[in-house]
Amino acid sequence: MRIDIMTLFPETTGAVLHESIIGRAGKKGIVDIRCWQIRDYTENRQMQVDDYPYGGGRGCVMMAQPLKSCLDAVIGDAGECRRRVIYMSPQGRPYDQATARRLAEDYDQLVLVCGHYEGIDERFIEECVDEEISLGDFVLTGGEIAAMAVADSVCRMIPGVLSEEICFTEESHWDGLLEYPQYTRPEEWQGRRVPEVLLSGDHAKVDRWRRRMSLERTMQKRPDMFEKADLSSREDRKLLEEIEKNKNRVTLTEKTALKMASEEDLPVLTEMVRSLLPGEADRLFVHELPSLEENLLWAVQCGECWIILHGEEPAGFFCLREGPAEHLDEIRDGKWHYDGSYGILDSFAVIPRYRGSGLSDRMIREAEVLAGAQGKTAVRVEIHRRNEAAKKLLDRCSFRFRGNIPGILPDGQEWRGQGFEKGIS
């Protein structure tokens, strides 16, 4: 791909395009970007390129002759090829990724004409320009910034410029959608964690999450693009159903923090537990005391109860108890994997509107970090065998099923528990 830029500022324009990725591609001969000084092609001693407009008005207009002479030199230097002469103009069609792909695929040479002052003589446009392109509904002092944007966006799609084709085919706008969020080290920064799915190592889950995030972002930020996107595949339809189902749930935009519950938090904590477990809260016998309030008070006084905050709002809770626990030793059809001291993650949940936001995964991770800080080698969890939501959560957080834990509840009913465990490195 060869790109010739006709400009009054070739040094500035060339300096930008001969750096970084595009600059390296130029040195390898993959792309050829040349900047031409329009002023070199004037026919008067003053090297004048502009004059006053006929009919009066403010400012000056670039003359047709220097532009045409410069273009003739560009064409003569390049020879015969698939060429497109483009004028960077606020009156042009808005530039988009589809246009960039068309220019990269259909032409061997692009000639980008940069106007200045009040524009250029209309006769040059009529005679020589194949297409006018605009970056958007605003006006710049010249066409150089727009020309550099077009050159960069086209060149990066030329084979060999980027290391792999996927480097641009997965980015925003390529398939009519915005790109998914990106994260790098560390796993936690200023209270914000990387989504657990990206740490799972499960590439299928990662790909599915990224596609869903692209759909959600485009729906929220660019509904105009979303309306035009091809979302007819079976997988996209399933993802859209999930998004619709969860659209009233909270997006984690605030920092999250962990707080040890105090007795002052008991009213909020009790209300949270009752809202999470309607009709079942009083059977939540963490320490086998007669009532929910007494159990929570005991957990708080023992320093076992923690609240996770989203911003300033209590969004969930968990109890991290000190092991060992005799009933966990009754595990059947398997065995615990880790020896040494362990923590017991008990009675954990987030309030309904945070479900599906990733807060549950974040809260479990916080419990693991807390257990590690307490010197534990593992975290063990016991849940009812029919608690599928908790099983999915623990699976996402890399807990492993270790066996069944039968028992009898304080009210005499049979308990069919299952044990899960995760080591702490």
DAURHU-V785530 format. One record per helix or strand of 2 or more residues. SS is the DSSP state (H for helix, E for strand). FROM is the first residue (numbers start at 1). LEN is the number of residues. If there is no record, write none. Layout:
ss = <SS & SS>
from = <FROM & FROM>
len = <LEN & LEN>
This chain:
ss = <E & H & H & E & H & E & E & H & E & H & E & H & E & H & H & E & E & H & H & H & H & E & H & H & H & E & E & H & E & H & H & E & H & E & E>
from = <2 & 10 & 20 & 32 & 38 & 50 & 60 & 64 & 83 & 97 & 109 & 122 & 131 & 144 & 166 & 188 & 192 & 196 & 203 & 223 & 234 & 256 & 263 & 281 & 292 & 305 & 313 & 326 & 342 & 352 & 359 & 378 & 388 & 400 & 414>
len = <6 & 8 & 8 & 6 & 4 & 3 & 3 & 15 & 12 & 10 & 6 & 7 & 4 & 12 & 4 & 2 & 2 & 4 & 19 & 6 & 13 & 5 & 14 & 3 & 10 & 6 & 10 & 5 & 9 & 3 & 15 & 7 & 9 & 9 & 10>
